[in-house]
Amino acid sequence: MVKYCAAPKDNNNAAKAKASDIRVHFKNTWQVARVLRGMPLVKARKYLEDVMQHKRCIPYIKFSHAAGRTPQAKEWGVTQGRWPRKSVELFQNILKNAESNADQKGLELKDLKISHCVVQRAQKIRRRTYRAHGRIGAYMASPCHVEMFLEKRDAVVPKPSSQAIRQGRVQPPAHKRFGDRAHRCTYK
């Protein structure tokens, strides 16, 4: 039995996939997982293909000190982005595995979304490099563990009509009703 860091809401309507101690950069893989979390399966598969062809990028928001800027990142509201090939290939393989598991359970693939996508640091792979003046320096790799759940999408709730809002059946959020006083509001 493989351990996961979480459990799906309904095990019968979910498919799981996991990869451990994979030799890909943790920081790049974390960025890819952040983007995929919550995406429908078909959309995620298409997105990863576009990243491999450099049509779209993976936005970098954390660990982004040296990441270059690209206009493709505007889609996500940031300026920095990259195309981490090895991490994207890993997620394509994990998605394929999860799809197979979902198909085995008899789930409809077009109804699935990525509900849980986690990347965790694995134990570093230690090597050594030889430096000047007889010194030795650390030369380590940062592998990671990845796990993913595919679950059935919830029913889509339609947006309330403007007529319902005008009639007072639906209230706008507090920040729109009270402006900058919203944080002091104790209205229930």
Secondary structure in CASP SS format (residue, H / E / C, confidence):
PFRMAT SS
TARGET T0000
AUTHOR 0000-0000-0000
METHOD secondary structure of the structure
MODEL  1
M C 1.00
V C 1.00
K C 1.00
Y C 1.00
C C 1.00
A C 1.00
A C 1.00
P C 1.00
K C 1.00
D C 1.00
N H 1.00
N H 1.00
N H 1.00
A E 1.00
A E 1.00
K E 1.00
A E 1.00
K E 1.00
A E 1.00
S E 1.00
D E 1.00
I E 1.00
R C 1.00
V C 1.00
H C 1.00
F H 1.00
K H 1.00
N H 1.00
T H 1.00
W H 1.00
Q H 1.00
V H 1.00
A H 1.00
R H 1.00
V H 1.00
L H 1.00
R C 1.00
G C 1.00
M C 1.00
P E 1.00
L H 1.00
V H 1.00
K H 1.00
A H 1.00
R H 1.00
K H 1.00
Y H 1.00
L H 1.00
E H 1.00
D H 1.00
V H 1.00
M H 1.00
Q C 1.00
H C 1.00
K C 1.00
R C 1.00
C C 1.00
I E 1.00
P E 1.00
Y C 1.00
I C 1.00
K C 1.00
F C 1.00
S C 1.00
H C 1.00
A C 1.00
A C 1.00
G C 1.00
R E 1.00
T C 1.00
P H 1.00
Q H 1.00
A H 1.00
K H 1.00
E H 1.00
W H 1.00
G C 1.00
V C 1.00
T C 1.00
Q E 1.00
G E 1.00
R E 1.00
W C 1.00
P C 1.00
R H 1.00
K H 1.00
S H 1.00
V H 1.00
E H 1.00
L H 1.00
F H 1.00
Q H 1.00
N H 1.00
I H 1.00
L H 1.00
K H 1.00
N H 1.00
A H 1.00
E H 1.00
S H 1.00
N H 1.00
A H 1.00
D H 1.00
Q H 1.00
K H 1.00
G C 1.00
L C 1.00
E C 1.00
L H 1.00
K H 1.00
D H 1.00
L E 1.00
K E 1.00
I E 1.00
S E 1.00
H E 1.00
C E 1.00
V E 1.00
V E 1.00
Q E 1.00
R E 1.00
A C 1.00
Q C 1.00
K C 1.00
I E 1.00
R C 1.00
R C 1.00
R E 1.00
T E 1.00
Y E 1.00
R C 1.00
A H 1.00
H H 1.00
G H 1.00
R C 1.00
I E 1.00
G E 1.00
A E 1.00
Y C 1.00
M C 1.00
A E 1.00
S C 1.00
P C 1.00
C E 1.00
H E 1.00
V E 1.00
E E 1.00
M E 1.00
F E 1.00
L E 1.00
E E 1.00
K E 1.00
R C 1.00
D C 1.00
A C 1.00
V C 1.00
V C 1.00
P C 1.00
K C 1.00
P C 1.00
S C 1.00
S H 1.00
Q H 1.00
A H 1.00
I H 1.00
R H 1.00
Q C 1.00
G C 1.00
R C 1.00
V C 1.00
Q C 1.00
P C 1.00
P C 1.00
A H 1.00
H H 1.00
K H 1.00
R H 1.00
F H 1.00
G H 1.00
D H 1.00
R H 1.00
A H 1.00
H H 1.00
R H 1.00
C C 1.00
T C 1.00
Y C 1.00
K C 1.00
END
